[in-house]
């Protein structure tokens, strides 16, 4: 599930990161006869070549950040093979618990039962936050009646109550047309988050089309003016020409409202969980995680999410260094 639209947005950012990481050595070859003024210039540091394999899986919401990081990291360390599947947060944790992956992306915090399963499997892990997201409720641009909805009405719309849902059930001024629902699948952390903060644990409408691939949800809404869906903010931004973000209680999702928490309760953190033993035993994995934390903020912004304050990434790097 590669969202190629964001790659265009990351080209300039990626080039700058790659040049910075390589120390601009690609076009300069120092020789013994090259004069150097040591009082004004610092010696060029070359990036040590590393070889190895790194594997991950998990959230489709986090995937755009990871894919961008993998793309740019390959320019810095071409002999490190990083693979990152997209099985959803829950599916990713299943593989993490089974010992199949080094890291697991998640759009929700790890559950207690998942922590217990990892402990039973003898796997110690560390949580790192990569960015912030605003879970975005969207309709088609052709939908000219929904602009804003309350949390209470959003719950009424999405819970299974044995009825056929119509737009007019929420607002009598809206069409008496059946609502078409698209939702992340049950292995998705986005599904879990929506279930917790909007549905209060009640069942999602049974008529909803479920998919772990957010692009399927995007395409479903694009094709039907009566459709509604929810997914990560980056997927909305990449398709805002054909989708419309619905305000929640009068607040629209954007970088400012997501970072401040004003876009409540749909603002949320995005995580990556790393296996401690892999960090200490696999230099390639440690190096990739270090690169990820150093560049996650820029990549998050480039693909449509909200970066963390610089000190948060510094804290993550300090934690990582202690696990080496």
C-alpha positions as CSV (number, residue, x, y, z in Angstrom):
1,X,0.0,0.0,0.0
2,X,2.4,2.7,-1.2
3,X,1.0,6.2,-1.4
4,X,3.1,7.7,-4.1
5,X,1.7,11.2,-3.8
6,X,3.7,11.9,-0.7
7,X,6.9,10.9,-2.4
8,X,6.7,13.9,-4.6
9,X,6.4,16.1,-1.5
10,X,9.4,14.4,0.1
11,X,11.8,14.8,-2.9
12,X,13.3,18.2,-1.8
13,X,13.3,17.2,1.9
14,X,14.8,13.9,1.2
15,X,17.6,15.3,-1.0
16,X,18.5,17.7,1.8
17,X,18.5,15.0,4.4
18,X,20.6,12.7,2.3
19,X,23.2,15.4,1.6
20,X,23.3,16.3,5.3
21,X,23.7,12.7,6.3
22,X,26.5,12.1,3.8
23,X,28.4,15.2,4.8
24,X,28.3,16.5,1.1
25,X,31.2,14.2,0.3
26,X,29.8,13.0,-3.0
27,X,31.2,15.8,-5.1
28,X,34.4,16.5,-3.2
29,X,37.5,14.3,-3.0
30,X,40.1,15.7,-0.7
31,X,43.8,15.3,-1.7
32,X,47.1,15.8,0.0
33,X,47.5,19.1,-1.9
34,X,44.2,20.5,-1.0
35,X,44.7,23.5,1.4
36,X,42.6,23.4,4.5
37,X,42.2,26.3,6.9
38,X,41.6,24.3,10.2
39,X,40.7,27.5,12.0
40,X,37.5,27.9,10.0
41,X,36.6,24.5,8.6
42,X,35.6,21.3,10.4
43,X,36.8,18.0,9.0
44,X,34.3,16.2,6.9
45,X,32.8,13.1,8.6
46,X,32.0,10.2,6.4
47,X,29.1,7.9,7.3
48,X,30.4,4.4,8.1
49,X,29.0,1.8,5.8
50,X,26.7,-0.8,7.5
51,X,25.3,-4.0,6.2
52,X,22.3,-6.0,7.4
53,X,18.6,-6.5,7.4
54,X,15.8,-4.8,9.4
55,X,12.1,-5.9,9.4
56,X,9.0,-4.2,10.6
57,X,5.2,-4.2,10.3
58,X,2.1,-2.5,11.6
59,X,0.0,0.5,11.2
60,X,-1.1,1.8,7.8
61,X,-1.4,5.2,9.4
62,X,2.3,5.3,10.3
63,X,3.3,3.7,7.0
64,X,3.8,7.0,5.0
65,X,6.4,8.2,7.6
66,X,8.2,4.8,7.6
67,X,8.1,4.5,3.9
68,X,9.7,7.9,3.5
69,X,12.3,7.2,6.1
70,X,13.2,3.8,4.4
71,X,13.4,5.6,1.1
72,X,15.9,8.2,2.3
73,X,17.8,5.8,4.6
74,X,18.5,3.7,1.5
75,X,20.5,6.7,0.1
76,X,22.6,6.8,3.2
77,X,23.1,3.1,3.9
78,X,22.3,1.2,0.6
79,X,23.6,-2.1,2.0
80,X,20.9,-2.2,4.7
81,X,17.7,-3.9,3.6
82,X,14.7,-2.5,5.5
83,X,11.3,-4.1,5.0
84,X,8.1,-2.7,6.5
85,X,4.8,-4.5,6.1
86,X,1.4,-3.0,6.6
87,X,-0.8,-5.4,8.6
88,X,-2.5,-2.8,10.8
89,X,-1.5,-2.0,14.3
90,X,-2.9,-5.2,15.8
91,X,-1.6,-7.4,13.0
92,X,1.8,-5.8,13.4
93,X,1.9,-6.6,17.1
94,X,1.0,-10.2,16.4
95,X,4.1,-10.5,14.3
96,X,6.2,-8.6,16.9
97,X,5.0,-11.0,19.6
98,X,5.8,-14.0,17.4
99,X,9.4,-12.6,17.0
100,X,9.1,-12.1,13.3
101,X,9.9,-8.3,13.3
102,X,12.4,-5.9,14.8
103,X,9.9,-3.0,15.1
104,X,6.1,-2.5,15.1
105,X,4.4,0.7,14.0
106,X,1.2,1.6,15.9
107,X,-1.4,4.3,15.7
108,X,-2.5,3.6,19.3
109,X,-0.6,2.7,22.5
110,X,0.2,-1.0,23.1
111,X,-2.6,-2.9,24.9
112,X,-2.0,-4.6,28.3
113,X,-2.7,-8.0,26.8
114,X,-0.1,-7.3,24.1
115,X,2.4,-6.3,26.8
116,X,1.7,-9.6,28.6
117,X,2.1,-11.7,25.4
118,X,5.5,-10.0,24.7
119,X,6.6,-10.7,28.3
120,X,5.6,-14.3,28.0
121,X,7.6,-14.5,24.8
122,X,10.6,-13.1,26.5
123,X,10.6,-9.9,24.3
124,X,11.6,-6.6,25.9
125,X,10.6,-3.5,24.0
126,X,10.8,0.2,24.0
127,X,8.1,2.7,22.9
128,X,9.1,5.7,20.7
129,X,6.7,8.4,19.6
130,X,7.2,9.5,16.0
131,X,4.6,12.2,15.4
132,X,1.0,13.3,16.1
133,X,-2.0,12.6,13.9
134,X,-5.6,13.9,13.7
135,X,-7.9,11.0,12.8
136,X,-10.0,12.7,10.1
137,X,-13.6,12.1,9.2
138,X,-14.2,12.6,5.5
139,X,-17.0,12.7,2.9
140,X,-16.9,13.3,-0.8
141,X,-16.5,16.8,-2.2
142,X,-19.9,16.2,-3.9
143,X,-21.5,16.0,-0.4
144,X,-22.8,19.5,0.0
145,X,-24.7,19.1,3.3
146,X,-22.2,17.8,5.9
147,X,-19.8,20.4,7.1
148,X,-19.7,19.9,10.9
149,X,-20.8,17.1,13.3
150,X,-20.7,16.7,17.0
151,X,-19.1,13.8,18.8
152,X,-22.5,12.6,20.0
153,X,-24.0,12.6,16.4
154,X,-20.8,10.9,15.1
155,X,-21.4,8.1,17.6
156,X,-25.1,7.9,16.7
157,X,-24.2,7.7,13.0
158,X,-21.5,4.9,13.4
159,X,-22.9,2.6,16.1
160,X,-24.8,-0.5,15.2
161,X,-28.4,-0.1,16.4
162,X,-30.3,-2.4,14.0
163,X,-31.5,0.4,11.8
164,X,-30.6,1.5,8.3
165,X,-28.8,4.8,8.8
166,X,-29.8,7.8,6.7
167,X,-28.3,11.3,6.8
168,X,-31.7,12.7,7.8
169,X,-31.5,10.7,11.0
170,X,-28.8,13.1,12.2
171,X,-30.2,16.3,10.7
172,X,-33.7,16.5,9.2
173,X,-32.3,19.1,6.7
174,X,-30.0,16.5,5.3
175,X,-31.1,14.0,2.5
176,X,-33.1,10.9,3.4
177,X,-30.4,8.9,1.7
178,X,-28.7,5.8,3.1
179,X,-25.2,6.4,4.5
180,X,-22.4,4.3,3.0
181,X,-19.7,3.5,5.6
182,X,-16.0,2.8,5.1
183,X,-13.8,2.0,8.0
184,X,-10.4,0.7,8.8
185,X,-10.3,-3.0,9.6
186,X,-10.4,-4.5,13.1
187,X,-6.6,-5.1,13.1
188,X,-6.1,-1.3,12.7
189,X,-5.1,0.9,15.5
190,X,-7.3,3.6,13.9
191,X,-10.3,1.3,14.3
192,X,-9.4,0.7,18.0
193,X,-8.9,4.4,18.6
194,X,-12.2,5.4,17.0
195,X,-13.9,2.6,18.9
196,X,-12.5,3.9,22.2
197,X,-13.1,7.6,21.9
198,X,-16.2,7.8,19.7
199,X,-18.1,4.5,20.1
200,X,-17.3,3.9,23.7
201,X,-16.8,0.2,22.9
202,X,-20.1,-0.3,21.2
203,X,-20.3,-2.2,17.9
204,X,-19.5,-0.4,14.6
205,X,-22.2,-0.4,12.0
206,X,-22.3,-3.9,10.4
207,X,-22.9,-2.4,6.9
208,X,-19.5,-0.8,6.9
209,X,-16.8,-1.9,4.3
210,X,-13.7,-2.7,6.3
211,X,-10.1,-2.5,5.0
212,X,-6.6,-2.3,6.4
213,X,-5.6,-0.4,3.3
214,X,-6.6,3.3,3.8
215,X,-6.5,3.8,0.0
216,X,-9.4,1.5,-0.3
217,X,-11.3,3.8,2.1
218,X,-10.3,6.9,0.1
219,X,-11.5,5.4,-3.1
220,X,-14.8,4.3,-1.6
221,X,-15.6,7.8,-0.5
222,X,-14.4,9.4,-3.7
223,X,-16.9,7.2,-5.7
224,X,-20.0,7.9,-3.6
225,X,-21.4,11.2,-2.4
226,X,-23.3,9.4,0.4
227,X,-20.1,7.7,1.8
228,X,-18.2,8.6,4.9
229,X,-15.0,7.2,6.3
230,X,-12.2,8.0,8.9
231,X,-8.5,7.6,8.7
232,X,-5.2,9.4,9.3
233,X,-4.8,13.0,8.5
234,X,-2.0,12.4,5.9
235,X,-4.4,10.4,3.7
236,X,-6.9,13.2,3.7
237,X,-4.2,15.8,2.7
238,X,-3.1,13.6,-0.1
239,X,-6.6,13.5,-1.5
240,X,-8.2,16.8,-0.4
241,X,-9.1,17.7,-4.0
242,X,-11.7,14.9,-3.9
243,X,-12.4,14.6,-0.2
244,X,-13.9,17.0,2.4
245,X,-12.8,16.9,6.1
246,X,-15.8,17.1,8.4
247,X,-15.3,19.5,11.4
248,X,-15.8,17.9,14.8
249,X,-17.7,20.1,17.2
250,X,-16.7,23.1,15.0
251,X,-13.0,22.3,14.9
252,X,-11.3,21.3,11.7
253,X,-8.2,19.1,11.6
254,X,-5.0,21.0,10.8
255,X,-1.4,21.2,12.1
256,X,-2.3,23.7,14.8
257,X,-5.5,22.1,16.2
258,X,-3.8,18.6,16.1
259,X,-0.7,19.8,17.9
260,X,-2.6,21.8,20.5
261,X,-5.1,19.0,21.2
262,X,-8.0,21.4,20.3
263,X,-9.0,18.8,17.7
264,X,-10.4,16.6,20.4
265,X,-10.9,13.7,20.9
266,X,-9.4,12.7,17.5
267,X,-5.9,14.0,18.0
268,X,-3.5,11.1,18.8
269,X,0.1,10.1,19.0
270,X,1.8,7.7,16.5
271,X,4.4,5.2,17.7
272,X,7.0,2.7,16.8
273,X,7.9,-0.1,19.2
274,X,11.4,-1.5,19.0
275,X,12.7,-4.9,20.2
276,X,15.5,-4.2,22.7
277,X,17.6,-7.3,21.9
278,X,17.6,-6.3,18.2
279,X,18.8,-2.8,19.0
280,X,21.7,-4.2,20.9
281,X,22.6,-7.1,18.6
282,X,21.9,-5.7,15.1
283,X,23.9,-2.6,14.3
284,X,21.8,-2.0,11.2
285,X,18.6,-1.8,13.2
286,X,20.1,0.5,15.8
287,X,21.4,2.8,13.0
288,X,18.0,2.8,11.2
289,X,16.2,3.7,14.5
290,X,18.7,6.5,15.1
291,X,18.2,7.8,11.6
292,X,14.4,7.5,12.1
293,X,14.3,9.6,15.3
294,X,16.7,12.2,13.9
295,X,14.5,12.7,10.8
296,X,11.0,11.7,11.9
297,X,9.9,15.3,12.4
298,X,10.8,16.4,8.9
299,X,9.3,13.3,7.3
300,X,6.1,13.5,9.4
301,X,5.6,17.1,8.2
302,X,6.5,16.2,4.6
303,X,3.9,13.4,4.4
304,X,1.1,15.3,6.2
305,X,1.4,14.6,9.9
306,X,2.5,16.8,12.8
307,X,6.0,16.7,14.1
308,X,6.8,16.6,17.8
309,X,8.7,19.3,19.7
310,X,12.5,18.9,19.1
311,X,13.1,17.9,22.8
312,X,10.8,14.9,22.4
313,X,13.0,13.5,19.6
314,X,16.1,14.3,21.7
315,X,14.6,12.3,24.6
316,X,13.9,9.4,22.2
317,X,17.5,9.5,21.0
318,X,18.8,9.5,24.5
319,X,16.6,6.5,25.4
320,X,17.9,4.7,22.2
321,X,21.5,5.4,23.1
322,X,21.0,3.7,26.4
323,X,19.8,0.5,24.7
324,X,22.8,0.1,22.4
